[in-house]
Protein backbone atom coordinates (compact mmCIF):
# COMPACT_ATOMS: atom_id res chain seq x y z
CA UNK A 1 0.00 0.00 0.00
CA UNK A 2 1.08 3.56 -0.60
CA UNK A 3 2.52 5.41 2.41
CA UNK A 4 -0.32 7.94 2.15
CA UNK A 5 -2.80 5.22 3.17
CA UNK A 6 -1.03 4.71 6.49
CA UNK A 7 -0.61 8.45 7.01
CA UNK A 8 -4.35 8.93 6.56
CA UNK A 9 -5.04 6.27 9.18
CA UNK A 10 -2.68 7.96 11.63
CA UNK A 11 -4.41 11.29 10.99
CA UNK A 12 -7.79 9.70 11.63
CA UNK A 13 -6.62 8.16 14.90
CA UNK A 14 -5.23 11.54 15.99
CA UNK A 15 -8.63 13.13 15.31
CA UNK A 16 -10.34 10.48 17.41
CA UNK A 17 -7.89 11.12 20.25
CA UNK A 18 -8.24 14.95 20.06
CA UNK A 19 -5.28 15.52 22.39
CA UNK A 20 -2.63 13.29 23.94
CA UNK A 21 -0.03 10.74 22.93
CA UNK A 22 -0.53 7.22 21.56
CA UNK A 23 2.21 4.61 21.86
CA UNK A 24 1.90 1.47 19.71
CA UNK A 25 4.76 -1.08 19.64
CA UNK A 26 5.19 -3.81 17.08
CA UNK A 27 5.52 -7.46 18.09
CA UNK A 28 8.84 -8.69 19.53
CA UNK A 29 10.88 -11.48 18.01
CA UNK A 30 10.40 -14.80 19.81
CA UNK A 31 12.99 -17.51 20.40
CA UNK A 32 11.95 -21.00 19.32
CA UNK A 33 14.94 -22.83 20.79
CA UNK A 34 18.59 -21.95 21.31
CA UNK A 35 19.66 -19.88 18.27
CA UNK A 36 16.46 -20.45 16.25
CA UNK A 37 13.56 -17.99 16.26
CA UNK A 38 9.94 -18.31 15.24
CA UNK A 39 9.17 -16.71 11.87
CA UNK A 40 8.68 -13.03 12.58
CA UNK A 41 5.27 -11.44 12.18
CA UNK A 42 4.62 -7.77 13.02
CA UNK A 43 1.86 -6.58 15.34
CA UNK A 44 -1.37 -5.95 13.41
CA UNK A 45 -2.23 -2.65 15.11
CA UNK A 46 1.25 -1.26 14.53
CA UNK A 47 1.30 -2.40 10.90
CA UNK A 48 -2.17 -0.96 10.24
CA UNK A 49 -0.81 2.49 11.10
CA UNK A 50 2.68 2.24 9.60
CA UNK A 51 3.17 -0.45 6.94
CA UNK A 52 6.56 -1.03 8.62
CA UNK A 53 7.55 -4.70 8.97
CA UNK A 54 10.76 -4.66 11.01
CA UNK A 55 10.88 -5.76 14.66
CA UNK A 56 12.06 -3.52 17.54
CA UNK A 57 9.88 -0.63 16.42
CA UNK A 58 7.44 1.70 18.19
CA UNK A 59 5.06 4.30 16.77
CA UNK A 60 4.40 7.42 18.85
CA UNK A 61 1.52 9.59 17.66
CA UNK A 62 1.15 13.04 19.21
CA UNK A 63 -2.40 14.27 18.64
CA UNK A 64 -2.86 17.97 18.04
CA UNK A 65 -6.03 19.27 16.46
CA UNK A 66 -3.87 21.68 14.50
CA UNK A 67 -1.10 19.35 13.31
CA UNK A 68 -0.61 15.81 14.64
CA UNK A 69 2.91 14.39 14.63
CA UNK A 70 4.00 10.78 14.03
CA UNK A 71 7.36 9.55 15.32
CA UNK A 72 8.90 6.15 14.59
CA UNK A 73 11.51 4.49 16.78
CA UNK A 74 13.28 1.65 14.95
CA UNK A 75 16.57 -0.22 14.63
CA UNK A 76 19.57 1.72 13.43
CA UNK A 77 21.43 0.82 10.27
CA UNK A 78 24.02 -1.82 11.11
CA UNK A 79 26.06 -3.19 8.16
CA UNK A 80 27.47 -6.03 10.24
CA UNK A 81 24.06 -7.27 11.46
CA UNK A 82 22.62 -6.83 7.97
CA UNK A 83 25.14 -9.40 6.74
CA UNK A 84 23.49 -11.91 9.06
CA UNK A 85 19.86 -10.80 9.26
CA UNK A 86 19.17 -8.75 6.15
CA UNK A 87 18.35 -5.18 5.23
CA UNK A 88 17.35 -2.54 7.79
CA UNK A 89 15.85 0.80 6.87
CA UNK A 90 17.28 2.75 9.76
CA UNK A 91 15.47 5.83 11.14
CA UNK A 92 16.22 8.29 8.33
CA UNK A 93 15.24 6.02 5.43
CA UNK A 94 12.18 4.77 7.35
CA UNK A 95 11.03 8.34 7.91
CA UNK A 96 11.32 9.18 4.21
CA UNK A 97 9.90 5.91 2.90
CA UNK A 98 6.92 5.56 5.22
CA UNK A 99 6.04 9.21 5.66
CA UNK A 100 6.70 9.81 9.35
CA UNK A 101 7.29 13.30 10.69
CA UNK A 102 10.31 12.16 12.68
CA UNK A 103 12.27 8.99 13.41
CA UNK A 104 14.84 7.94 16.00
CA UNK A 105 16.84 4.89 16.96
CA UNK A 106 14.92 2.43 19.12
CA UNK A 107 17.63 2.75 21.78
CA UNK A 108 16.47 6.32 22.40
CA UNK A 109 12.85 5.44 23.23
CA UNK A 110 13.24 5.52 27.03
CA UNK A 111 15.13 8.80 26.77
CA UNK A 112 12.57 10.54 24.56
CA UNK A 113 9.26 9.28 25.94
CA UNK A 114 9.15 11.38 29.14
CA UNK A 115 9.71 14.47 26.99
CA UNK A 116 6.95 13.44 24.56
CA UNK A 117 4.54 12.74 27.44
CA UNK A 118 5.21 15.97 29.32
CA UNK A 119 2.20 18.30 29.58
CA UNK A 120 0.03 15.90 27.60
CA UNK A 121 -3.49 15.34 28.97
CA UNK A 122 -3.83 11.68 27.98
CA UNK A 123 -1.84 8.57 27.15
CA UNK A 124 -3.29 6.06 24.67
CA UNK A 125 -1.68 2.62 24.82
CA UNK A 126 -2.57 -1.03 25.38
CA UNK A 127 -1.85 -2.41 28.83
CA UNK A 128 -2.23 -5.93 30.14
CA UNK A 129 -0.76 -7.96 27.30
CA UNK A 130 2.93 -7.79 28.28
CA UNK A 131 4.02 -7.13 31.87
CA UNK A 132 7.47 -5.92 30.86
CA UNK A 133 5.97 -3.41 28.43
CA UNK A 134 3.44 -2.24 31.03
CA UNK A 135 6.27 -1.62 33.50
CA UNK A 136 8.19 0.34 30.90
CA UNK A 137 5.22 2.56 30.07
CA UNK A 138 4.50 3.30 33.71
CA UNK A 139 8.17 4.14 34.25
CA UNK A 140 7.83 6.91 31.63
CA UNK A 141 4.67 8.22 33.28
CA UNK A 142 6.25 8.18 36.74
CA UNK A 143 9.28 9.98 35.37
CA UNK A 144 7.03 12.81 34.20
CA UNK A 145 5.11 12.81 37.49
CA UNK A 146 8.42 13.29 39.26
CA UNK A 147 8.84 16.64 37.50
CA UNK A 148 5.66 18.13 38.95
CA UNK A 149 7.49 20.73 41.09
CA UNK A 150 9.15 21.99 37.92
CA UNK A 151 5.69 22.74 36.52
CA UNK A 152 5.49 19.67 34.28
CA UNK A 153 2.22 17.73 34.23
CA UNK A 154 1.80 14.05 33.47
CA UNK A 155 -1.10 12.47 31.51
CA UNK A 156 -4.19 12.40 33.74
CA UNK A 157 -5.87 9.57 31.85
CA UNK A 158 -4.69 6.34 30.25
CA UNK A 159 -6.99 4.96 27.56
CA UNK A 160 -6.87 1.74 25.55
CA UNK A 161 -5.75 2.71 22.05
CA UNK A 162 -6.97 -0.65 20.75
CA UNK A 163 -10.56 0.43 21.41
CA UNK A 164 -10.14 3.24 18.88
CA UNK A 165 -8.23 1.10 16.39
CA UNK A 166 -10.70 -1.78 16.62
CA UNK A 167 -13.42 0.50 15.29
CA UNK A 168 -11.16 1.76 12.50
CA UNK A 169 -10.06 -1.73 11.48
CA UNK A 170 -13.59 -3.12 11.42
CA UNK A 171 -14.57 -1.29 8.22
CA UNK A 172 -12.00 -1.93 5.50
CA UNK A 173 -10.82 0.79 3.15
CA UNK A 174 -10.33 0.33 -0.59
CA UNK A 175 -6.65 -0.60 -0.24
CA UNK A 176 -7.44 -3.31 2.30
CA UNK A 177 -10.26 -4.73 0.20
CA UNK A 178 -7.93 -4.98 -2.79
CA UNK A 179 -5.39 -7.00 -0.81
CA UNK A 180 -8.08 -9.23 0.69
CA UNK A 181 -9.52 -10.00 -2.74
CA UNK A 182 -6.03 -11.03 -3.93
CA UNK A 183 -5.52 -13.17 -0.82
CA UNK A 184 -8.87 -14.83 -1.48
CA UNK A 185 -7.89 -15.50 -5.09
CA UNK A 186 -4.68 -17.22 -4.02
CA UNK A 187 -6.47 -19.31 -1.40
CA UNK A 188 -9.27 -20.42 -3.73
CA UNK A 189 -6.59 -21.62 -6.14
CA UNK A 190 -4.95 -23.55 -3.30
CA UNK A 191 -8.22 -25.30 -2.47
CA UNK A 192 -8.75 -26.22 -6.11
CA UNK A 193 -5.21 -27.63 -6.18
CA UNK A 194 -5.87 -29.63 -3.01
CA UNK A 195 -9.04 -31.15 -4.46
CA UNK A 196 -7.15 -32.16 -7.59
CA UNK A 197 -4.35 -33.75 -5.55
CA UNK A 198 -6.57 -35.69 -3.16
CA UNK A 199 -7.00 -39.42 -3.64
CA UNK A 200 -6.88 -42.56 -1.48
CA UNK A 201 -3.43 -43.18 -0.02
CA UNK A 202 -2.25 -39.55 -0.11
CA UNK A 203 -1.14 -38.14 3.24
CA UNK A 204 -2.93 -35.25 4.90
CA UNK A 205 0.51 -33.66 5.19
CA UNK A 206 0.96 -33.97 1.42
CA UNK A 207 -2.25 -32.01 0.87
CA UNK A 208 -1.01 -29.42 3.35
CA UNK A 209 2.17 -29.15 1.26
CA UNK A 210 0.08 -28.59 -1.88
CA UNK A 211 -1.70 -25.72 -0.14
CA UNK A 212 1.56 -24.15 1.00
CA UNK A 213 3.07 -24.49 -2.48
CA UNK A 214 0.16 -22.61 -4.01
CA UNK A 215 0.27 -19.91 -1.34
CA UNK A 216 3.96 -19.21 -1.78
CA UNK A 217 4.17 -19.48 -5.56
CA UNK A 218 1.62 -16.66 -5.84
CA UNK A 219 3.41 -14.38 -3.40
CA UNK A 220 1.60 -14.98 -0.13
CA UNK A 221 4.04 -14.78 2.77
CA UNK A 222 2.55 -17.46 5.03
CA UNK A 223 -0.58 -19.35 5.99
CA UNK A 224 -2.95 -17.08 7.88
CA UNK A 225 -3.27 -19.83 10.52
CA UNK A 226 -2.25 -23.46 10.92
CA UNK A 227 -3.89 -25.34 8.06
CA UNK A 228 -6.39 -28.08 8.90
CA UNK A 229 -6.43 -31.15 6.65
CA UNK A 230 -8.79 -33.50 8.46
CA UNK A 231 -9.83 -36.74 6.80
CA UNK A 232 -12.45 -39.17 8.06
CA UNK A 233 -13.50 -38.71 11.67
CA UNK A 234 -10.64 -36.22 12.24
CA UNK A 235 -13.07 -33.73 10.70
CA UNK A 236 -15.15 -33.99 13.87
CA UNK A 237 -12.27 -32.35 15.77
CA UNK A 238 -12.77 -28.64 15.09
CA UNK A 239 -9.12 -27.64 15.34
CA UNK A 240 -7.39 -30.79 14.14
CA UNK A 241 -3.92 -29.70 12.98
CA UNK A 242 -1.78 -32.85 13.19
CA UNK A 243 -2.35 -33.53 9.49
CA UNK A 244 -0.54 -36.83 9.95
CA UNK A 245 -3.00 -39.44 8.70
CA UNK A 246 -3.68 -40.87 5.23
CA UNK A 247 -6.74 -40.16 3.05
CA UNK A 248 -8.92 -43.24 2.71
CA UNK A 249 -11.38 -44.34 0.04
CA UNK A 250 -14.98 -43.61 1.00
CA UNK A 251 -14.15 -40.84 3.48
CA UNK A 252 -14.48 -37.08 3.32
CA UNK A 253 -11.63 -34.65 3.90
CA UNK A 254 -12.20 -31.24 5.48
CA UNK A 255 -9.66 -28.54 4.61
CA UNK A 256 -9.68 -25.24 6.53
CA UNK A 257 -6.85 -23.14 5.10
CA UNK A 258 -6.10 -19.65 3.88
CA UNK A 259 -3.05 -17.58 3.06
CA UNK A 260 -1.81 -14.33 4.52
CA UNK A 261 -0.90 -11.73 1.91
CA UNK A 262 0.77 -8.47 2.96
CA UNK A 263 -0.61 -8.96 6.45
CA UNK A 264 -4.21 -9.76 5.46
CA UNK A 265 -5.86 -13.13 6.03
CA UNK A 266 -8.14 -15.26 3.94
CA UNK A 267 -10.08 -18.13 5.51
CA UNK A 268 -11.76 -20.89 3.50
CA UNK A 269 -13.10 -24.32 4.39
CA UNK A 270 -14.16 -26.95 1.89
CA UNK A 271 -15.19 -30.56 2.52
CA UNK A 272 -15.11 -33.13 -0.27
CA UNK A 273 -14.90 -36.90 -0.91
CA UNK A 274 -11.45 -38.44 -1.13
CA UNK A 275 -12.49 -40.63 -4.07
CA UNK A 276 -14.29 -37.80 -5.86
CA UNK A 277 -17.89 -38.94 -5.29
CA UNK A 278 -20.17 -38.25 -2.33
CA UNK A 279 -21.95 -41.24 -0.84
CA UNK A 280 -25.65 -40.80 -0.11
CA UNK A 281 -25.21 -40.09 3.64
CA UNK A 282 -22.32 -37.73 2.92
CA UNK A 283 -24.36 -35.89 0.31
CA UNK A 284 -27.36 -35.57 2.66
CA UNK A 285 -25.31 -33.92 5.38
CA UNK A 286 -23.30 -31.86 2.91
CA UNK A 287 -26.40 -30.45 1.21
CA UNK A 288 -27.78 -29.57 4.65
CA UNK A 289 -24.68 -27.58 5.61
CA UNK A 290 -24.61 -25.90 2.21
CA UNK A 291 -28.28 -24.87 2.61
CA UNK A 292 -27.45 -23.47 6.04
CA UNK A 293 -24.60 -21.46 4.58
CA UNK A 294 -26.79 -20.06 1.82
CA UNK A 295 -29.36 -19.01 4.39
CA UNK A 296 -26.69 -17.29 6.45
CA UNK A 297 -25.15 -15.52 3.43
CA UNK A 298 -28.59 -14.14 2.53
CA UNK A 299 -28.53 -12.27 5.87
CA UNK A 300 -25.16 -10.59 5.23
CA UNK A 301 -26.25 -7.13 4.11
CA UNK A 302 -26.25 -3.54 5.34
CA UNK A 303 -28.67 -2.98 8.20
CA UNK A 304 -28.75 -6.62 9.27
CA UNK A 305 -27.34 -7.37 12.70
CA UNK A 306 -24.36 -9.61 13.26
CA UNK A 307 -26.30 -12.59 14.61
CA UNK A 308 -28.93 -12.84 11.87
CA UNK A 309 -26.71 -15.10 9.77
CA UNK A 310 -26.07 -17.42 12.68
CA UNK A 311 -29.78 -17.59 13.56
CA UNK A 312 -30.64 -18.42 9.94
CA UNK A 313 -28.03 -21.19 9.75
CA UNK A 314 -29.12 -22.72 13.05
CA UNK A 315 -32.75 -22.82 11.94
CA UNK A 316 -31.86 -24.71 8.75
CA UNK A 317 -29.53 -27.09 10.56
CA UNK A 318 -32.04 -27.81 13.33
CA UNK A 319 -34.72 -28.75 10.77
CA UNK A 320 -32.22 -30.90 8.91
CA UNK A 321 -31.08 -32.73 12.04
CA UNK A 322 -34.71 -33.58 12.76
CA UNK A 323 -35.45 -34.67 9.19
CA UNK A 324 -32.39 -36.95 9.11
CA UNK A 325 -33.21 -38.58 12.44
CA UNK A 326 -30.31 -37.09 14.36
CA UNK A 327 -32.59 -35.15 16.74
CA UNK A 328 -36.22 -35.34 17.86
CA UNK A 329 -38.77 -32.61 18.53
CA UNK A 330 -39.77 -29.39 16.81
CA UNK A 331 -37.35 -26.84 15.39
CA UNK A 332 -38.19 -24.37 18.16
CA UNK A 333 -37.63 -27.04 20.82
CA UNK A 334 -34.29 -28.10 19.35
CA UNK A 335 -33.12 -24.49 19.21
CA UNK A 336 -34.45 -23.45 22.63
CA UNK A 337 -32.92 -26.48 24.36
CA UNK A 338 -29.70 -26.06 22.30
CA UNK A 339 -29.90 -29.75 21.44
CA UNK A 340 -28.51 -28.84 18.00
CA UNK A 341 -25.16 -28.06 19.66
CA UNK A 342 -24.49 -31.80 19.84
CA UNK A 343 -23.77 -31.59 16.10
CA UNK A 344 -23.11 -27.86 15.60
CA UNK A 345 -21.31 -26.25 18.51
CA UNK A 346 -19.62 -23.13 17.10
CA UNK A 347 -20.65 -19.75 15.76
CA UNK A 348 -21.33 -19.15 12.07
CA UNK A 349 -18.53 -16.64 11.47
CA UNK A 350 -16.08 -14.02 12.66
CA UNK A 351 -14.55 -10.75 11.48
CA UNK A 352 -11.66 -11.11 9.02
CA UNK A 353 -8.78 -8.78 8.21
CA UNK A 354 -5.23 -8.34 9.47
CA UNK A 355 -6.04 -11.10 11.96
CA UNK A 356 -7.91 -14.21 10.95
CA UNK A 357 -10.22 -13.55 13.92
CA UNK A 358 -10.06 -9.84 13.34
CA UNK A 359 -10.50 -6.85 15.63
CA UNK A 360 -13.92 -5.42 16.46
CA UNK A 361 -16.71 -5.98 18.96
CA UNK A 362 -19.70 -8.10 17.99
CA UNK A 363 -22.05 -6.26 20.31
CA UNK A 364 -22.43 -2.58 21.24
CA UNK A 365 -24.38 -1.54 24.33
CA UNK A 366 -25.66 -5.08 24.64
CA UNK A 367 -27.05 -5.24 21.10
CA UNK A 368 -25.66 -7.16 18.14
CA UNK A 369 -23.70 -4.86 15.86
CA UNK A 370 -25.29 -3.72 12.62
CA UNK A 371 -23.47 -4.64 9.41
CA UNK A 372 -22.24 -1.80 7.19
CA UNK A 373 -20.45 -1.77 3.81
CA UNK A 374 -16.74 -2.50 4.10
CA UNK A 375 -16.99 -5.08 6.86
CA UNK A 376 -15.52 -8.49 6.03
CA UNK A 377 -16.64 -11.65 7.81
CA UNK A 378 -16.62 -15.40 7.38
CA UNK A 379 -19.73 -17.55 6.97
CA UNK A 380 -18.99 -21.08 8.14
CA UNK A 381 -21.73 -23.42 9.35
CA UNK A 382 -20.87 -27.04 9.95
CA UNK A 383 -22.06 -30.44 11.08
CA UNK A 384 -19.99 -32.87 13.16
CA UNK A 385 -21.49 -36.28 13.87
CA UNK A 386 -19.33 -38.03 16.42
CA UNK A 387 -20.25 -41.70 16.98
CA UNK A 388 -22.31 -42.30 20.10
CA UNK A 389 -25.60 -43.57 21.53
CA UNK A 390 -28.56 -42.72 19.34
CA UNK A 391 -26.41 -41.58 16.40
CA UNK A 392 -27.46 -43.31 13.15
CA UNK A 393 -24.54 -45.41 11.96
CA UNK A 394 -24.79 -44.11 8.40
CA UNK A 395 -23.78 -40.62 9.58
CA UNK A 396 -21.34 -41.53 12.33
CA UNK A 397 -17.85 -40.05 11.90
CA UNK A 398 -18.83 -37.50 9.24
CA UNK A 399 -17.63 -33.93 9.77
CA UNK A 400 -18.48 -31.12 7.34
CA UNK A 401 -17.78 -27.39 7.32
CA UNK A 402 -18.20 -24.92 4.45
CA UNK A 403 -16.64 -21.48 4.87
CA UNK A 404 -16.44 -18.40 2.68
CA UNK A 405 -15.30 -14.81 3.14
CA UNK A 406 -18.02 -12.18 2.68
CA UNK A 407 -17.50 -8.48 2.00
CA UNK A 408 -20.53 -6.38 2.95
CA UNK A 409 -21.48 -4.15 0.02
CA UNK A 410 -24.04 -1.39 -0.49
CA UNK A 411 -26.66 -3.87 -1.68
CA UNK A 412 -25.76 -7.13 0.05
CA UNK A 413 -22.46 -8.97 0.08
CA UNK A 414 -19.73 -10.16 -2.24
CA UNK A 415 -18.36 -13.67 -1.61
CA UNK A 416 -14.71 -13.03 -2.41
CA UNK A 417 -13.86 -16.75 -2.11
CA UNK A 418 -16.58 -17.97 -4.49
CA UNK A 419 -14.03 -19.42 -6.95
CA UNK A 420 -13.40 -22.40 -4.65
CA UNK A 421 -15.84 -25.14 -5.81
CA UNK A 422 -18.65 -25.66 -3.35
CA UNK A 423 -21.65 -27.43 -4.86
CA UNK A 424 -21.65 -31.21 -5.10
CA UNK A 425 -21.64 -31.02 -8.90
CA UNK A 426 -18.73 -28.54 -9.00
CA UNK A 427 -16.62 -30.57 -6.61
CA UNK A 428 -17.22 -33.89 -8.34
CA UNK A 429 -16.54 -32.35 -11.76
CA UNK A 430 -13.23 -30.87 -10.62
CA UNK A 431 -12.10 -34.10 -9.06
CA UNK A 432 -13.02 -36.08 -12.16
CA UNK A 433 -10.87 -33.70 -14.19
N, C-alpha and C positions, 0 to 999 in steps of 0.2 A: 504494500500500500504506500501511497505517496505520504511524505512527512507531514503534509498539510492536514491529512485526515487525523493524525494523532494530535497535532496542535489544536485542531478544532475541538477534540474531545477534552483536552486539558482546559481550554477556554470555557467549555461548558461546565466542567466540574468547578472551576473557579467561580463561575456565576452562581452555582448552587450553594457554594460555601459562603459567598458574600465577602467575608473577611476571615483571616486566619491562615494557618499553614497546614498543608497536607504532606504526609511523609509515607511513601509507598515503596517498600523494598522489593526486589525480585527474589526468586527462590535461591537458596544456597545450593552449592554442590554437595552431594551425599556420597560418602564412601561405601562401597559395596563390600570389599574385603581387602585388607592390606593396601597395595598400591592401585587397586582397581576401583573405579567410581561408577555409580549408576549413570546411564545416559542422561545428560543434562537437559532439563526442560524449565524454561523461565516461568515466573509467576504470571498467571493470567491477568490479574488486575494491573500489574506493572506494565505488561506488554500491551494491553489495551490502550494505555495512555502514552506509550513511548515507541513501540515497534522495535525496541532494543533487545537483543537476544543474549548478551553476555551476562555471566554471573557477576557477583560482587558489585551490584549496582543499586542505587537508590534514587528515586525521583522525589524532589522537594518542590511543591507547588505553593507559591505565596499568592494568596488571593487578594486582589485589590480591585475594587469596582472600576477604577480608572485604567489600570494596566497590570494584569496579573503577570507573574514571573515564574518561569520553570527552570529548575536547576537540576542537572544530572551529576551524580557522583558515580564514578566508574573506575575500572582498573587503568593504571597508567600504561603507556607504551613500554614494552620490555622486550627488546630484540632477543635476548637469551631465552626467555620463557616462550616466546613465539616460535622458536625453533622446535620446542617440545609440544606445545599445546595449540599452536595456530595463531592466526591474526587477531590483534586487538585494535580497536579503534583509538583508544586513548581519549582523554577529555576533549581536546581541541577538535579532533576530527568528528567525534560523536556530536559535539555541539553543532557543527556545521552540517553534518549529514542528516541529523534527526530534528533539527530546528529548535533546539533549546536556547533559552536566553543566556544561560551560563552553564559551565561544567567545571568540575574539579576532580582531583584524584580521590578515590574512595577512602584513602588513608586520612583525608582531611575532614571526614564527616563529623566526628566527635568534636573537632575543633570549631567547625562552622555552625553546627546546629544551635547552640545556645544563642549565638548572634542572630540567627534567622528566626528564632522563637521569641526574642526579646520584644516586649510591647505589642505582642500579637494577642488578640482576644480569645482565640480558639486554636486547638490542635486537632487535626483530623488524621487518625491513624487506625490501625487494626490491632487491638490487644487481645491476648488470650490464646494465640496460636503457637507462640514461641516464647518461652520464659526468658531466654537470654535477650531476645529482642525487646521484650517488655521492660526488662531491667535497664537496658540501654536508653530507651526512650525516656523513662522516668528519671534517669540520671541527667539527661539534658534539661528536663523541666525543673528538677531540683537545683540545677546549676543556675538557672535564670531566677528562681525564687530566692536564691542566696544573694542576689544583687538588689533586693528590694530597697535597702537603705540608700542605694545609689540612684533611686528613682526609676529603676527598671521593673516593669511588671511582667509576670509570667501568664501564659494562657489560663483563663479561668474555667474553660470547659474543654473536655476531651470527648470528641465524637467519633463514631465508627465510620471511617471513610468508605468502607465496603457497602454500607447502607445506601450511600449516594451512587456508588458505581454499579451496584446491583440493578438499580432502576435504569441506569444508562445502558447497561449491557443487555437488558432484557429485550429491547427493541433494536434490531440490527439495522445498521445503515447500509447504503448501497454497496460500499466497498466490502463489507462483511458478507453480504448476501452473494456477491460475486464469488468470493473465495469458497463459501459453503456450497454453492452450486458445483464448483469444480471438484471439491472434495467428494460430493455425492456422486459425480460422474465417475471418478476413479473407483470408488467403492462399489458402485453397481457393476462396473467391469470386473472387479475382483470376484463378486458373487457369481457372475456368469461363468468366469473361469473355473471357480470351484465346482459348480454344477457339472461343467464339462469334464472335469478331472475325476469326479467321484465314480467309483464302481466297487463292487465287492473285492475285498482284499487290500484296498488302499488304506494307509494309516491316517488317522485323524490329524496327526502331525504333518503328514504330507499335504493334506488339504490346507492346513494352516500355512505351510510354506508357499503354496500357490497364491494364497491371499497376500502374503507379504511381498512376494515377487511382483504382483500386479500393483500394489501400493507404491513400492519403491521405483519401479520402472517408469511410472508416470509422475514422479517428482514428490510424492507425499513423503514426509520426513519420518513418520512412525505410525504404528497403529494408534488409534485414539484411546484404546483400552485393550486389555488382554483379550485376544480373540477366543471365542468359544466355538469349538467344533465338537458337537456332542451327538454321537450316533447311538441308536437304540435307546435303552432306558436311561442313558446318561442325560438325555434331553429333559428328563424330569428333575434334574438338578439345575436350578436356575442359573447358577454361576459356576458351572463346570468348566474348568480351564486346564485340566491335565492334558487333554488332547493326546492321549497315549494309547488309545484302543485302535481297533481295526474296523473298518466299515464292513457290514455283513449283508448278504443278500436278504431281501425281504424287510429290512429295517429302514427307518427314516434317519436323516441326519439334520440336526439343527445347527445352523451357523449364524452366530451373532458377532459381526465384525464390521469395523469401519476404520478408515484412515484418518490421520490428522495431517492437514495441509496448512502450512503457514500459521499454525496455532489453532486452527478451527477443526472441530470434530465432525465426522459423519457417523451414523449409527444405523445399521441395517440388520435385520434378521430375516432369514429365509429358511424354510424347512422343506425338504424334498426327499424322494425315495432313492435309496442307494442304487437300486437296479433300474431306475428310470421310470417305473410305473407304480402308481399308488394302488395299494390293495383297497378293497371296499371299506373296511373299518378305518384305514388311514384317510381315505378320501372323505368319509363322513365327518370325521373330526376336523380335518383340514378345511373343508368347506364351511363348517361352523365358525372356526376362528376367522376365516376370511370374511364371512358375513358380518361378524362382530367388528372387524376392522373397518369395513366399509361404512357401517353404521356410525362408528366413532369419527371417521374422517368427515362424514357429512355434517358433524357438529363443530368442525374447526372452521370458524368464520368470525369476522368482526362482530362484536356485541354478544357473542356466546360466552358463557363463563367456563373457566378451566375444566370443571368437573363434568360438563355435559357429555363430552366424548366418552369418559369412563362410564357414566351412567348408561349411555346407549349401548356400549359394548357388553356391560354386565347383563343388561336385559336380554340381549340376543343370546349370550352364552347360557344364561339360566334356562331359557326356553329350550335351547338345544340339549342341555344336560338332562332335562326332563324327557324330551322326545327320544333320546338315545338310551334311556333307562339307567343313566348314571345317578340321577337324583329323583326323589318323589315329592309331590306336592304341587302347588301353584307357583307361578313365576314370582308373585309378590311374597309368598311364604319363603321361597328359596332365597330371595334377596334380603328380606327382613331378618331372617335367621342367620344370614351369611353362610348358608350351607354350600353355596357355590364356591367358596374359598377353598374347599377341599381340592378342587381342580383348577381354580384360578385365584391365586393368592397375592398378586401384585397389582400395581396401578397400571393404567393404560398408556402412560407416557411421562415425559419429563422435558424440561427446557433443554435446548441444545445450542452450543456456541463454542466459545473458547474452551469450555469444559464439557465433557460428554454429558454430565448432569450439571447443566449450566446455572449461572447465578440468577437470582430472582425469586421473590416470594410467590407462593401459589394462592395465598389468601391475603386480603387487606381488610383490616378492621373486622375480622371474623367472617368475611364473605369471600367466596371464590373469585379470583381475579378475572376481569373481563378481557377477552382476547382483542388485540388490535393489530393492524397491519405492521409487518416487520418482525413479529415474534416468530420464533422457530421452535418446534416441539416434535417429539416423536409420538407415533401412534402404534402401540405394540400389545394388543391382546394376545392371550395364549391359552393353552389347555394342557394340563400335565396330569396324566392318569397313572398314578403309582399303583402297583398291584396291592390288593388288600381285600378284606372282607366286603362283600357286596359289590365289588367292582367286576363288571362283565369281562370275561377272559379275553374277548376279542379286542378290547381296547387297552388292556393292561400293558403298561410299559411304553405307551405312546406319549411323546411330548412334542408339542407344536407351538411355535411363536412366529408371528409375522409382524415385522416392524418396518415402518417407513418414516422419513423425515418430512415434516409439513411446514411450509412457510405460509403464514397468514397473509392474505392479500386483501385488496379493497373489496373484493366480491366473494371471497371464500378462502380457499387455500390452494397452494401449488405443491404437489408431491414431488420433491426434487430428487427422490430416489426411485421414481417410477420405472426406470429402465431395467431394474432388476426383475426378472420374470417372477410372477406371483400367482397367476391362475394355474389350475391343474393342467390345462391344455398347453399353456406357454412353457411350463416347466418340463412336461413330458416331451414336447417338441424339441426343446433345446438339448435335452439329454439324449434324444434319439440321434440328433445331429452330431 
